[in-house]
Amino acid sequence: MKKSLTFLSCLVIPAMFLQAQEAFAPVKSGKLWGYINTSGQYVVEPKFAQAWQFSEGLASARTGKLYGYIDKTGAFRIPEQFIRAEMFCEGLARVRPEGSNDQWGYINSSGTIIIPPRFDGAQDFSEGVAAVKVGKLWGYIDQNGKWLIEPKFEHAEPFHNGLARIKTDQKVGFLNQNGEMVIEPKFDNARDFSEGLARIRVDKTWGFINTKGILVIPATFEYAGFFSEGLACVRQDGKWGYINTRGDWIIEPTIQKVSGVAEWSNNRYASELMIAATSEDKQWGFLDLLGNIVIPFQWVKVEPFNYGLAAVYNGTLWGFVNKQGTLVLPYQFENIRSFSK
Protein backbone atom coordinates (compact mmCIF):
# COMPACT_ATOMS: atom_id res chain seq x y z
CA MET A 1 0.00 0.00 0.00
CA LYS A 2 1.40 3.41 -0.97
CA LYS A 3 2.25 5.78 1.86
CA SER A 4 0.83 9.30 1.53
CA LEU A 5 2.55 12.46 2.71
CA THR A 6 0.71 15.09 4.67
CA PHE A 7 -0.95 17.54 2.25
CA LEU A 8 -3.89 19.88 2.19
CA SER A 9 -5.86 18.35 -0.63
CA CYS A 10 -5.66 15.22 -2.74
CA LEU A 11 -7.36 14.59 -6.04
CA VAL A 12 -8.44 10.97 -6.19
CA ILE A 13 -7.40 9.61 -9.61
CA PRO A 14 -6.70 6.00 -10.55
CA ALA A 15 -3.03 5.17 -9.95
CA MET A 16 -2.41 4.04 -13.56
CA PHE A 17 -3.67 7.39 -14.87
CA LEU A 18 -1.54 9.29 -12.35
CA GLN A 19 1.57 7.41 -13.39
CA ALA A 20 0.87 8.02 -17.07
CA GLN A 21 -0.01 11.73 -16.79
CA GLU A 22 1.37 13.31 -13.64
CA ALA A 23 4.75 14.81 -13.01
CA PHE A 24 6.99 13.13 -10.44
CA ALA A 25 9.75 14.65 -8.32
CA PRO A 26 12.66 12.80 -6.69
CA VAL A 27 12.75 13.50 -2.95
CA LYS A 28 15.11 12.38 -0.22
CA SER A 29 13.68 11.13 3.05
CA GLY A 30 16.29 10.10 5.60
CA LYS A 31 19.09 8.55 3.54
CA LEU A 32 16.97 7.26 0.66
CA TRP A 33 15.34 8.74 -2.42
CA GLY A 34 11.83 8.10 -3.69
CA TYR A 35 9.31 9.90 -5.93
CA ILE A 36 6.21 11.95 -5.17
CA ASN A 37 3.49 13.35 -7.41
CA THR A 38 2.24 16.93 -7.28
CA SER A 39 -0.38 15.95 -4.68
CA GLY A 40 2.37 14.80 -2.33
CA GLN A 41 1.70 11.08 -2.61
CA TYR A 42 4.63 8.72 -2.73
CA VAL A 43 4.36 6.98 -6.09
CA VAL A 44 7.70 5.24 -5.54
CA GLU A 45 8.72 4.64 -1.94
CA PRO A 46 12.18 5.85 -0.80
CA LYS A 47 14.54 2.97 -1.58
CA PHE A 48 17.30 4.40 -3.77
CA ALA A 49 20.75 5.64 -2.81
CA GLN A 50 20.41 8.18 -5.63
CA ALA A 51 17.59 9.06 -8.03
CA TRP A 52 17.09 11.58 -10.82
CA GLN A 53 14.22 13.04 -12.83
CA PHE A 54 12.15 11.08 -15.33
CA SER A 55 12.66 11.65 -19.03
CA GLU A 56 10.83 9.75 -21.76
CA GLY A 57 9.35 7.45 -19.12
CA LEU A 58 12.61 6.38 -17.47
CA ALA A 59 14.78 7.75 -14.66
CA SER A 60 18.38 7.06 -13.68
CA ALA A 61 18.66 5.58 -10.18
CA ARG A 62 20.87 3.33 -8.10
CA THR A 63 20.63 1.23 -4.96
CA GLY A 64 24.39 0.57 -4.79
CA LYS A 65 27.32 2.08 -6.66
CA LEU A 66 26.06 1.56 -10.22
CA TYR A 67 23.15 3.19 -12.03
CA GLY A 68 20.29 1.66 -13.95
CA TYR A 69 16.97 3.01 -15.21
CA ILE A 70 13.60 2.63 -13.50
CA ASP A 71 10.07 3.03 -14.81
CA LYS A 72 7.33 4.97 -13.00
CA THR A 73 6.53 2.02 -10.75
CA GLY A 74 10.09 2.11 -9.41
CA ALA A 75 11.05 -1.17 -11.09
CA PHE A 76 14.38 -1.38 -12.89
CA ARG A 77 13.79 -1.62 -16.64
CA ILE A 78 17.53 -1.43 -17.36
CA PRO A 79 19.74 -3.14 -14.73
CA GLU A 80 22.26 -1.26 -12.60
CA GLN A 81 25.48 -1.41 -14.63
CA PHE A 82 26.59 2.16 -15.34
CA ILE A 83 29.07 4.43 -13.58
CA ARG A 84 27.17 7.36 -15.09
CA ALA A 85 23.71 7.31 -16.64
CA GLU A 86 22.15 10.48 -18.01
CA MET A 87 18.61 11.37 -19.06
CA PHE A 88 17.01 10.01 -22.22
CA CYS A 89 16.83 12.52 -25.07
CA GLU A 90 15.32 11.66 -28.46
CA GLY A 91 15.27 7.96 -27.56
CA LEU A 92 18.91 7.66 -26.50
CA ALA A 93 20.78 8.15 -23.22
CA ARG A 94 24.51 8.70 -22.80
CA VAL A 95 26.11 6.27 -20.37
CA ARG A 96 29.49 5.21 -19.01
CA PRO A 97 29.24 1.45 -18.41
CA GLU A 98 31.33 -0.28 -15.80
CA GLY A 99 34.55 -1.51 -17.39
CA SER A 100 34.36 0.94 -20.33
CA ASN A 101 37.63 2.67 -19.40
CA ASP A 102 35.64 5.86 -18.69
CA GLN A 103 34.35 5.98 -22.28
CA TRP A 104 30.87 7.23 -23.14
CA GLY A 105 28.34 5.54 -25.39
CA TYR A 106 24.58 5.60 -25.98
CA ILE A 107 21.78 3.13 -25.21
CA ASN A 108 18.12 2.96 -26.20
CA SER A 109 15.18 2.59 -23.82
CA SER A 110 15.56 -1.21 -23.86
CA GLY A 111 19.11 -0.91 -22.59
CA THR A 112 20.63 -1.99 -25.90
CA ILE A 113 23.92 -0.31 -26.73
CA ILE A 114 23.27 1.61 -29.95
CA ILE A 115 26.56 3.53 -30.06
CA PRO A 116 29.38 1.66 -28.29
CA PRO A 117 31.42 3.49 -25.63
CA ARG A 118 34.31 5.13 -27.45
CA PHE A 119 34.10 8.82 -26.57
CA ASP A 120 36.03 10.77 -23.95
CA GLY A 121 33.10 13.13 -23.52
CA ALA A 122 29.51 13.28 -24.73
CA GLN A 123 26.45 15.51 -24.77
CA ASP A 124 22.76 14.62 -25.05
CA PHE A 125 21.16 14.20 -28.46
CA SER A 126 19.33 17.26 -29.71
CA GLU A 127 17.80 17.74 -33.16
CA GLY A 128 19.12 14.29 -34.13
CA VAL A 129 22.74 15.15 -33.37
CA ALA A 130 25.09 14.82 -30.38
CA ALA A 131 28.39 16.51 -29.59
CA VAL A 132 31.10 14.00 -28.61
CA LYS A 133 34.76 14.27 -27.65
CA VAL A 134 37.69 12.18 -28.90
CA GLY A 135 40.95 13.01 -27.22
CA LYS A 136 40.89 16.77 -26.75
CA LEU A 137 38.61 17.65 -29.65
CA TRP A 138 34.84 17.71 -30.11
CA GLY A 139 32.71 16.89 -33.15
CA TYR A 140 29.15 15.76 -33.92
CA ILE A 141 27.59 12.36 -34.65
CA ASP A 142 24.16 11.21 -35.80
CA GLN A 143 22.00 8.64 -33.99
CA ASN A 144 23.86 5.78 -35.67
CA GLY A 145 27.20 7.03 -34.38
CA LYS A 146 28.29 8.28 -37.82
CA TRP A 147 30.39 11.43 -37.91
CA LEU A 148 28.53 14.44 -39.27
CA ILE A 149 31.19 16.94 -38.27
CA GLU A 150 34.66 15.56 -37.55
CA PRO A 151 36.30 16.41 -34.20
CA LYS A 152 38.04 19.77 -34.53
CA PHE A 153 36.65 22.02 -31.80
CA GLU A 154 37.95 22.84 -28.34
CA HIS A 155 34.40 22.48 -27.07
CA ALA A 156 30.95 21.82 -28.54
CA GLU A 157 27.39 22.04 -27.22
CA PRO A 158 24.03 20.60 -28.40
CA PHE A 159 22.02 22.07 -31.26
CA HIS A 160 19.14 24.43 -30.49
CA ASN A 161 16.96 25.81 -33.28
CA GLY A 162 19.46 24.68 -35.89
CA LEU A 163 22.54 26.22 -34.30
CA ALA A 164 25.21 24.80 -31.97
CA ARG A 165 27.74 26.68 -29.88
CA ILE A 166 31.38 25.76 -30.46
CA LYS A 167 34.76 27.01 -29.29
CA THR A 168 37.88 27.23 -31.42
CA ASP A 169 41.08 29.24 -30.93
CA GLN A 170 39.67 30.35 -27.56
CA LYS A 171 36.71 32.10 -29.25
CA VAL A 172 33.04 31.06 -29.33
CA GLY A 173 30.75 30.99 -32.36
CA PHE A 174 27.78 29.06 -33.77
CA LEU A 175 27.50 26.57 -36.64
CA ASN A 176 24.76 24.65 -38.44
CA GLN A 177 24.46 20.89 -38.99
CA ASN A 178 26.33 21.15 -42.27
CA GLY A 179 29.34 22.33 -40.31
CA GLU A 180 29.04 25.84 -41.75
CA MET A 181 29.97 28.65 -39.40
CA VAL A 182 26.82 30.80 -39.24
CA ILE A 183 28.21 33.13 -36.57
CA GLU A 184 31.97 33.38 -36.66
CA PRO A 185 33.91 32.55 -33.46
CA LYS A 186 34.63 36.02 -32.12
CA PHE A 187 33.18 36.05 -28.62
CA ASP A 188 35.10 35.50 -25.40
CA ASN A 189 32.15 33.51 -24.09
CA ALA A 190 28.58 32.72 -25.12
CA ARG A 191 25.58 30.64 -24.16
CA ASP A 192 22.85 28.92 -26.18
CA PHE A 193 19.99 30.67 -27.94
CA SER A 194 16.75 31.08 -26.03
CA GLU A 195 13.70 32.85 -27.42
CA GLY A 196 15.76 33.92 -30.43
CA LEU A 197 18.63 35.53 -28.52
CA ALA A 198 21.95 34.29 -27.17
CA ARG A 199 23.98 35.95 -24.44
CA ILE A 200 27.57 36.67 -25.38
CA ARG A 201 30.58 38.09 -23.57
CA VAL A 202 32.99 40.58 -25.10
CA ASP A 203 35.97 41.14 -22.82
CA LYS A 204 34.30 41.33 -19.40
CA THR A 205 30.74 42.40 -20.23
CA TRP A 206 27.68 40.57 -21.53
CA GLY A 207 25.08 41.38 -24.17
CA PHE A 208 22.78 39.55 -26.60
CA ILE A 209 22.92 38.62 -30.28
CA ASN A 210 20.23 37.37 -32.66
CA THR A 211 20.50 34.28 -34.85
CA LYS A 212 22.33 36.30 -37.51
CA GLY A 213 25.03 37.24 -35.04
CA ILE A 214 23.95 40.87 -34.82
CA LEU A 215 24.41 42.48 -31.41
CA VAL A 216 20.87 43.59 -30.54
CA ILE A 217 21.39 44.33 -26.83
CA PRO A 218 24.78 45.96 -26.17
CA ALA A 219 27.36 44.16 -24.03
CA THR A 220 27.10 46.40 -20.97
CA PHE A 221 26.17 43.92 -18.22
CA GLU A 222 28.37 42.32 -15.58
CA TYR A 223 26.49 39.10 -16.18
CA ALA A 224 23.40 37.95 -18.06
CA GLY A 225 21.03 34.98 -17.83
CA PHE A 226 19.02 33.52 -20.69
CA PHE A 227 15.59 34.67 -21.83
CA SER A 228 12.55 32.89 -20.43
CA GLU A 229 8.96 34.07 -20.69
CA GLY A 230 10.25 37.23 -22.39
CA LEU A 231 12.67 38.24 -19.64
CA ALA A 232 16.37 37.78 -18.89
CA CYS A 233 18.08 38.57 -15.62
CA VAL A 234 21.14 40.79 -15.83
CA ARG A 235 23.54 42.22 -13.28
CA GLN A 236 24.57 45.86 -13.23
CA ASP A 237 26.60 47.58 -10.48
CA GLY A 238 26.35 44.42 -8.39
CA LYS A 239 22.53 44.30 -8.42
CA TRP A 240 20.19 42.13 -10.48
CA GLY A 241 17.26 43.19 -12.61
CA TYR A 242 15.30 41.94 -15.62
CA ILE A 243 15.18 43.18 -19.20
CA ASN A 244 12.91 42.34 -22.13
CA THR A 245 14.07 41.23 -25.59
CA ARG A 246 14.46 44.88 -26.63
CA GLY A 247 16.84 45.52 -23.74
CA ASP A 248 14.36 47.66 -21.81
CA TRP A 249 14.37 47.41 -18.03
CA ILE A 250 11.21 45.67 -16.80
CA ILE A 251 12.52 45.24 -13.27
CA GLU A 252 15.19 47.79 -12.35
CA PRO A 253 18.49 46.38 -10.98
CA THR A 254 17.68 46.48 -7.27
CA ILE A 255 17.63 42.76 -6.40
CA GLN A 256 20.47 41.53 -4.21
CA LYS A 257 20.47 38.04 -5.68
CA VAL A 258 18.40 35.86 -7.99
CA SER A 259 17.97 32.13 -7.61
CA GLY A 260 20.84 30.03 -8.95
CA VAL A 261 24.27 31.60 -8.75
CA ALA A 262 26.17 28.83 -10.54
CA GLU A 263 26.64 29.13 -14.29
CA TRP A 264 25.34 25.62 -14.92
CA SER A 265 22.15 26.31 -12.98
CA ASN A 266 19.03 27.35 -14.89
CA ASN A 267 17.39 28.86 -11.83
CA ARG A 268 17.83 32.52 -12.75
CA TYR A 269 14.94 32.53 -15.16
CA ALA A 270 11.33 33.54 -14.88
CA SER A 271 9.31 30.37 -14.45
CA GLU A 272 5.53 30.12 -14.61
CA LEU A 273 5.27 33.93 -14.35
CA MET A 274 7.24 33.95 -11.09
CA ILE A 275 10.79 35.02 -10.24
CA ALA A 276 12.75 33.73 -7.23
CA ALA A 277 14.69 36.53 -5.53
CA THR A 278 16.27 37.44 -2.21
CA SER A 279 16.04 40.43 0.09
CA GLU A 280 18.90 42.36 1.68
CA ASP A 281 18.69 40.13 4.77
CA LYS A 282 19.20 37.08 2.50
CA GLN A 283 15.69 35.69 2.82
CA TRP A 284 14.09 34.26 -0.33
CA GLY A 285 10.66 34.91 -1.81
CA PHE A 286 8.98 35.39 -5.19
CA LEU A 287 8.25 38.34 -7.48
CA ASP A 288 5.89 38.65 -10.41
CA LEU A 289 7.16 39.67 -13.86
CA LEU A 290 6.83 43.36 -12.95
CA GLY A 291 8.99 43.00 -9.86
CA ASN A 292 6.17 43.11 -7.31
CA ILE A 293 6.56 40.91 -4.24
CA VAL A 294 3.85 38.25 -4.46
CA ILE A 295 5.21 35.76 -1.90
CA PRO A 296 7.11 37.47 0.95
CA PHE A 297 10.79 36.82 1.62
CA GLN A 298 10.95 34.13 4.30
CA TRP A 299 13.07 31.11 3.23
CA VAL A 300 16.73 30.13 3.36
CA LYS A 301 16.57 28.67 -0.19
CA VAL A 302 13.97 28.26 -2.90
CA GLU A 303 13.69 26.63 -6.32
CA PRO A 304 11.74 27.99 -9.33
CA PHE A 305 8.08 27.12 -9.85
CA ASN A 306 7.56 23.88 -11.70
CA TYR A 307 4.11 22.35 -12.39
CA GLY A 308 2.55 24.97 -10.11
CA LEU A 309 4.79 24.25 -7.13
CA ALA A 310 8.06 25.67 -5.80
CA ALA A 311 10.38 23.88 -3.40
CA VAL A 312 11.29 25.95 -0.33
CA TYR A 313 13.87 25.31 2.39
CA ASN A 314 13.44 26.47 5.98
CA GLY A 315 17.05 25.78 7.00
CA THR A 316 16.35 22.20 8.03
CA LEU A 317 13.98 20.56 5.54
CA TRP A 318 12.35 21.17 2.17
CA GLY A 319 8.65 21.53 1.44
CA PHE A 320 6.55 22.88 -1.46
CA VAL A 321 4.41 26.01 -1.78
CA ASN A 322 1.80 26.96 -4.37
CA LYS A 323 1.61 30.32 -6.16
CA GLN A 324 -0.33 31.83 -3.29
CA GLY A 325 2.59 31.05 -0.98
CA THR A 326 0.63 28.37 0.88
CA LEU A 327 2.68 25.45 2.15
CA VAL A 328 0.87 22.57 0.46
CA LEU A 329 3.53 19.91 1.08
CA PRO A 330 5.00 20.39 4.57
CA TYR A 331 8.70 20.52 5.39
CA GLN A 332 9.80 16.89 5.44
CA PHE A 333 12.49 16.26 2.79
CA GLU A 334 16.26 16.31 3.23
CA ASN A 335 16.67 17.07 -0.48
CA ILE A 336 14.51 17.51 -3.57
CA ARG A 337 14.73 17.69 -7.35
CA SER A 338 12.29 19.30 -9.78
CA PHE A 339 9.13 17.68 -11.13
CA SER A 340 9.24 16.08 -14.56
CA LYS A 341 7.12 13.68 -16.62
N, C-alpha and C positions, 0 to 999 in steps of 0.2 A: 504494500500500500504506500502511495506517495505521501511524503511528509509535506505539509504546507507551512510556509512562513506566516508570520503575523502580518496582515495587511488590512486596509480599510474596506476594500470591496473586492469581490471576486466574481467574475463572469463565468457562469457554469457552461462550458462548451465541451463536447466529447474530446477525449484525450487525443485521438487520432487526428482530429481536425486541428487541435492546438499545435501538435507537433508538425503538421504540414504547413500551417499558416503563420504561426506566431514567431516572434523574434526571441531568441534565447541569449542570456548573458552568462559567461563563466563567473563564478563567485567562489571565494575561498572562505571556508568555515573551519576554524581550527587549523589543522595542517593540510587539509584536503580540499580539492576543487570539485565543484559540481556545476549544474546549470539551472537557472531559474527562468521563468517566462515573465512577461511584463505585469502579470498579476501577482508575482511574488511566490508562485508555486515552484517547488523543486520538480523539474521534469527529469533531471538526472541527479541522483543523490551524490553528495560529496564522496568521491572514492579515488580521485586522481591526484598524483603528485604534482602534475602540471596540466593545464587545459587552456585551449585557445578558442577563438571565435569560430563559428560555423561559416563555411563558404561552400556553395554548391552542394549542400546537404551533408558535408563531412567536416569534422573538426580534428585538429591535431591534439593528441593527449598522450599522457604516459602514466603508468603506475610504478615503473621502476626507472631505469636510466635511459631507456630507448623509447622513441615515439612511434605511435601508430595513428590510425584515423578511426574515429568513432562515428556512428550515425546518431540520430536524435533520440534514440532510446538509450544511448550510452554504451551500446555494444560495439566492440571493435570489428569494423568491416575490413580493415587492413591491419595485420598484426604489428605489434611493437618491434621495430627492426631498424629504426632510423636514428642517427645522432641528431639530425635536424630535419624537421618536416614542416614546410610552409603551407600557406593556404592554397586551395585550388582556385585557379584562374583559367577560364576558357577550357576547362576539362582536364587540365594538367596541373600537377603540383611539383615544385622543386624540392628535392630531398638529398640528404647526404646519408646513404646507407652505412651501417656498421661494416667495417672492413673495406671501404671504398677509397682509402688513403686520402680522406678529406675532399674527395671529388664530388661535384654536384651532378645530378641527373634529373630526369622527370618521369613521373608515373601518372597513370590514369586513375580513374575512380575505382577501378577493380584492383589496384595495387600492382598492375603490370608495368614493368619498366618499358617505357616508350622510347626514351632517349637515355642511353646508358651513361652512368657517371663518368665524365671525362673533363669536366670544367673546374677551374680553380675558383670561379665565382659565377653566380647566376642571379638573374632577376625573374620576376613573374612574367608569364605570357600576357601580352596586351596587343590587341588588334592583330592577332595571329603570329606575333613575333616576340622573341625574348632576347634580351641582352645577356651575353655570356662572356666569361673571361678565360683566356688560355695564356698561361704565363703571366705577363704583366699587361697584356693588351685585351681590349674588349671588342667584340663584334656582335652580329645578330644572326640568329637561326630561325627557321620556321618550325612548325610543330612536328616535323619528321626528323628534326635535328640537322637539316641541310643548311649550309651557310648561305645567307642572303647577302650579308655584308661581312667580309673577312675581318678578323681582329686587327685593328690598327689604331684604336683610341685609348687614351689614358683612362678614360671612364666612359660609361654609357648607361643610360636610363631607359625605362620603358617608353613605348610610343603612346602619345595622347593626341587625339584629333589629327592623326597623320604625321606628327612631328615627334622626334626624340631628341633629348638633350645629350650632347656628347662633349668630351673635353679632349683637346689636342694642343700640344705646345703650350700648356698651362692656360689656355683660353677656352671659353665655353661657347658653343653654338648649337644649332638645331639642324637635323637632316630629315629627309623623307625615306620611305622604305626602298627607294631605288638607290639609296646611298648618296643622293645629291644634297649638297649643303644648301639649304634654303635660307638659313641665317648664318652668316659666316662667324666662325669662332673669334670673337673680339671682346667678350665680356670676362671680367675677373671672376665672376660667379653668376649663376642663374638657377632658377627653379622651373618646374614644369608649367605649361599653360593651364590656366583655369579661367573659365568664362571668357575665353578669347585673349587673355593677357598673361604674360609671364613676367615675374619679377627678375630683375637683373641687377648686378652690382658693377659699377664702374669706379675703380679705385676703392674708396671706403664708403660710398653711398649707394643707395638702392633706388630704382625706379621701375617702370613697367614698359614693355614693348608689346606690339601686336604681332600677329602671325606673319607679317611681312618683315618683321625686324625693326619697324619704325618705333622710335622712342615716343610714346604717347603721354606718359606721365614722367616728368623729369626726375633724374636720379638725385634727389635732395634729402632722402630719408636715411636715418641711422640704421634702420632695419625695416623690412616689409614682409608681411605674410601674404598668402595667396587670396584671391577673390573667392568669396562664397556668399551666395544670396545677395550679390551686388555690392558687397563691401570687402575691403581688405584692411587689416590692421597695419599701422605703420608707427614707427617711433621717431619722435622729433624732440630734441632737447631733453632726452631722458624720459619723456612721457609718451604714452600710447594713445592713439586715436584711430578713427576709421574714416577712410575715403571711399568715394564711389569710383566707377570706372572712368569718369572724366577727370579724376584727381581732386574733386571738390571735397572739402571737409564735411562729413556728415556728423561725426562726433569729434569735437575738438580734442587735441592731445592733452588731456588732463588726467588720464588713467595711470595709476602707478604701475600696474602690471596686468597683462592679460593671460588667460589660461594657456599653459604650455610654453615653457621658456626654452625647451630644447629644439634644435633645428629639425630633428626628425619627427617631432610631435606635430600633429595636425590640429591641436586644440586651440589655436589662436583664432579660428574662424567663427563667423556667425553661423549658428546651427539652430534650425527650426525657429528662426526669428528671435533668437536669444543669444546674448553675448556674456560669457563668463569674465568677470573682472574682479579686481581687488581694491580695497580702500587703503588709505594711508596707514591704518593700523593693521594692515595685512590680513584682514578678514575678507572672505570671498562671497560674492553674490552674483546676481544676474541683471543685465541691462537689456532694454529693447533696442531696436535698430536705430533709434534716435538718441540713444544714450541715457534714457530715463531709467532710474532704478525701479525694477519691477519685483525683484526678490531681494530683500535687504541683505547687506553684508553680514555674515554670521558664521562662516565655516572656515576650517583650516585649509581644506582643499576642495575643489569641485572638478567635475568633468562636464563636457558639453552635453546639451540635450540630445537624446537619441531615442527615437520611438516614443516621444512624449515624456521621457523621464531623464533626470540628470542625477548622477551619483554624487553624493556629498559626504565629506569626511569631518567628523567632529573632534578629531585628534586621537581617537581610540579606534573607532569602527566606522565603516561605510554604510550608508543607507541610500534611498532614492527619494527625490522630491518630484512633484509634478510642476506644471508651469504656473500654478498659483502659489508655489512655495510650500505646499503641504507635504509633510513627510508621509508618503504612502507606503514605503517599505522601510521599517525601522532600522536603526543602526544595529547591525549584527554581523557584518562581513569584515574579515581581516584584509581582504583585497577584492577588487572587482575588475572586470573588463567590459567593454561596451556591448550592447545588444547587436545581434546580427541574425540573419535568416539562413 
